[in-house]
């Protein structure tokens, strides 16, 4: 295969990523006013839209004829539903759908599909209010912290708002997040195993009721920030929508780009037993685009796997880099690393 992916040496750290297995992709919770059948059907239809958004990373293209037809036979896709009584006296309905049927619907509708292993994003947010700057935490701004988690959950994107306990505060200060000093923030983020780290600051514009939110990734090559202006809550929602949509575009598999099954060779070292080889094989088979995996060679702790997959090599590498059990192999004698269909090398760190 001609496609080649260049791993520049100075970016090697970014491949030591930690993905989170998202377990609630196929369910959604909504508030309901009553428990009648009509209300349940309407809520279940909206719940399916919500699940499709999490699976595809899109919400503006889910109104296809196939999806409309699925809404008319919503019970065919449901596994179960249950009502939840909320502390404030309101009622929610939780609807869970059959994963295989929803995935088939997404594919038939020619929408991208994002697997359940997703990068964890750490969000360090400082807010300036009444001339005082402080971190947004569960204690200081519980509504904003809850909004971050709830909005990210709508996309199926795992996020973490740091605890800001003594361990965190010993490594990073409000001023360092406000000024986006990347090194201390990234150092403090290691305890959370986040793949990407965001620093953000929010303040009220002078002589205005509008709020300004500025955010950026700590590893961004340019020091340009993303700026959002508006209501306090809405700017925060917009930030999460923006980076969640971008992540989906990066990791979701576009069915229009899929071709016939391709074969890629993967060499993995540090496999010292038959059990570790079997675990590695199972991990590979569990990846969303992988159809089959065979062991073709073993020497010492090195094993060569032959992978049949329905995606490009680029997408296969993206999926591998989200697997905590595999770490990209770095040749200490090479200035840069080249990967192609016959030269993928990783180390097993799953045990």
Secondary structure, 3 states (H helix, E strand, C coil): CCCCEEECHHHHHHHCCCEEECCCCCEEEEEECCCCHHHHHHHHHHHHHHHHHHHHCCCCCCCCHHHHHHHHCHHHCEEEEEEEECCCCCEEEEEEECHHHHHHHHHHCCCCECCCEEECEEEEEEEEECCEEEECCCCCCHHHHHHHHHHHHHHCCCEECCCCCHHHHCCCCHHHHHCCCHHHHHHHHHHHCCCEEEEEEEEECCCCCCEEEEEEECCCCCCCCEEEEECHHHHHHHHHHHHHHHHHHHHCECHHHCCCCEEEEEEEECCCCHHHHHHHHHHHHCCCCEEEEEEEEEECCEEEEEEEECCCHHHHHHHHHCCCCEEECCCCCCCCEEECCCCEEEEECCC
